[in-house]
Amino acid sequence: MGKEEMTHEIGTIVTELGYECVHVAWTTESGRPVVRVFIDSLGGINIRDCEVVSKAVNRYLDGRDSAELSGRYYLEVSSPGLERPLFTPADYLRFAGKEARIKTLAPVDGRKVHVGIIAQSDDASVTLLTDGGPLSVPFDLVARSTLVYRGLEPQEPRGKQGSRKQKMGKNGKGHEEER
């Protein structure tokens, strides 16, 4: 059984457990196969969710006779995170109107990193609305793509008016000074 078939089966297992299978990645690290399964759900993912999916996928993989997983392997199950990776044209359509960062294999419009709002997507490319205008990025040039999360960035100071800075006096006691 090949990776493509096993990826499909893992996706089915995840879906039957009530989660979204975002992506299944197959890599090799330190000479051992690694299977990474990214899951999501409407309310988010917690450790218990990862344990449930991990046990089910592990049972499935242990029962397969596969050249890709001969011997020991690592299985990682996790949430895609706040800066969720985008893998398929359907991912881009789903997150249209959201900001994305795309790194390309070769320069597109003179650059390899592009940030913009996802405007549209088809089977061949995604269009971002960037500061320089609309930009079409062919999928065959996408090396990595993620949503951009900006929820925890510090707010810019609102001018110097009303800003106060704590200063220490000679006696070690602080006082506020208008800045």
C-alpha positions in Angstrom: 0.0 0.0 0.0 1.5 3.4 -1.0 1.6 6.7 0.7 -1.3 8.1 -1.4 -3.6 5.3 -0.3 -2.5 5.5 3.3 -3.0 9.3 3.2 -6.5 8.9 2.0 -7.2 6.2 4.7 -5.8 8.4 7.5 -8.0 11.3 6.2 -11.0 9.0 6.4 -10.1 7.9 10.0 -9.7 11.5 11.1 -13.0 12.5 9.5 -14.9 9.6 11.1 -13.6 10.7 14.5 -15.2 14.1 13.9 -12.2 16.2 13.0 -11.0 17.9 9.8 -7.9 16.3 8.3 -6.0 19.4 7.2 -2.9 17.6 5.9 -0.8 14.4 6.1 2.9 14.9 5.5 5.4 12.0 5.0 9.1 12.8 5.7 12.2 11.1 6.9 14.2 12.4 9.9 17.3 10.7 11.4 16.7 7.8 9.0 13.2 7.1 10.3 9.9 7.7 8.6 7.8 10.5 10.1 4.1 10.8 9.5 2.7 14.2 10.5 -1.1 14.6 10.7 -2.6 18.0 11.1 -6.2 18.1 12.4 -8.6 20.8 13.2 -12.2 21.3 14.4 -14.6 24.2 14.9 -13.8 24.6 18.6 -10.0 24.2 18.1 -7.8 21.3 19.0 -6.5 20.3 22.4 -4.1 17.5 23.6 -6.9 15.1 24.2 -8.0 15.5 20.5 -4.5 14.7 19.4 -4.3 11.6 21.6 -7.6 10.3 20.2 -6.5 10.7 16.6 -3.0 9.5 17.4 -4.2 6.2 18.8 -6.6 5.5 15.9 -4.0 6.4 13.2 -1.3 4.4 15.1 -3.6 1.3 15.1 -4.2 1.7 11.4 -0.5 2.2 10.5 0.7 -0.7 12.7 -1.7 -3.0 10.8 -0.4 -2.1 7.4 2.4 -3.9 5.5 4.1 -1.0 3.9 7.6 -0.4 2.5 7.3 3.2 3.5 6.9 2.3 7.2 8.9 -0.8 7.6 10.2 -1.0 11.1 9.8 1.9 13.5 8.3 5.3 12.6 7.3 8.5 14.3 3.7 9.7 14.3 2.9 13.3 15.1 -0.6 14.6 15.4 -1.2 18.3 15.9 -3.2 21.4 15.2 -2.2 23.4 12.1 -1.8 26.4 14.5 -2.9 30.0 14.2 -0.7 30.5 11.1 -2.3 27.5 9.4 -0.5 26.1 6.4 -2.4 26.2 3.0 -1.9 23.2 0.8 -4.6 23.0 -1.9 -6.6 25.4 -4.1 -9.6 24.6 -1.9 -7.7 25.9 1.2 -7.2 29.2 -0.6 -10.8 29.4 -1.5 -11.9 28.6 2.0 -9.8 31.4 3.4 -10.5 34.0 0.7 -10.4 37.4 2.3 -7.8 36.4 4.9 -4.1 37.4 4.8 -1.5 34.9 3.6 2.3 34.7 3.3 3.5 32.7 0.3 7.2 31.7 -0.2 8.0 30.7 -3.7 10.7 28.5 -5.3 11.6 31.1 -7.8 10.9 34.9 -7.9 7.5 36.0 -8.8 7.3 39.7 -9.7 11.0 40.0 -8.5 10.4 38.5 -5.0 10.2 35.1 -3.3 8.1 36.1 -0.3 4.6 37.6 -0.8 2.1 38.8 1.7 -1.4 39.8 0.8 -5.1 39.1 1.1 -6.3 36.0 -0.7 -8.6 37.3 -3.5 -9.2 34.2 -5.6 -7.9 30.8 -6.5 -8.3 28.2 -9.3 -6.5 25.0 -10.1 -3.4 26.8 -11.4 -2.8 29.8 -9.2 -3.8 32.0 -6.3 -4.3 35.8 -6.5 -3.2 37.9 -3.6 -4.1 41.6 -3.1 -0.7 43.0 -2.1 0.5 46.6 -1.5 1.7 46.6 -5.1 -1.6 45.5 -6.4 -3.0 42.1 -7.4 -0.4 39.3 -7.8 -1.0 35.9 -9.3 1.2 33.1 -7.9 1.3 29.8 -9.8 0.8 26.8 -7.5 3.8 25.0 -9.1 6.0 27.8 -7.7 4.7 27.7 -4.1 7.2 26.4 -1.6 5.2 27.2 1.5 2.1 29.1 2.3 0.5 30.0 5.6 -2.3 32.3 6.9 -0.9 35.4 8.7 -2.1 35.9 12.3 -1.9 39.4 13.7 -4.0 39.1 16.9 -1.2 39.4 19.5 0.9 42.1 18.0 1.5 45.1 20.3 -0.4 48.2 19.4 1.5 51.2 18.2 1.9 54.1 20.7 -0.7 56.8 20.2 1.6 59.7 20.1 3.6 61.3 22.9 0.7 63.1 24.5 -0.3 61.5 27.8 2.7 59.1 27.6 4.4 58.7 31.0 7.7 57.1 31.9 8.7 56.0 35.4 12.0 57.6 36.5 13.9 56.8 39.7 14.9 59.7 41.9 18.2 60.0 43.9 16.4 58.5 47.0 15.4 55.4 45.0 11.7 56.4 44.9 10.0 56.6 41.5 8.1 59.4 40.1 6.3 59.9 36.8 7.5 62.3 34.2 5.5 63.7 31.3 7.1 62.8 28.0 
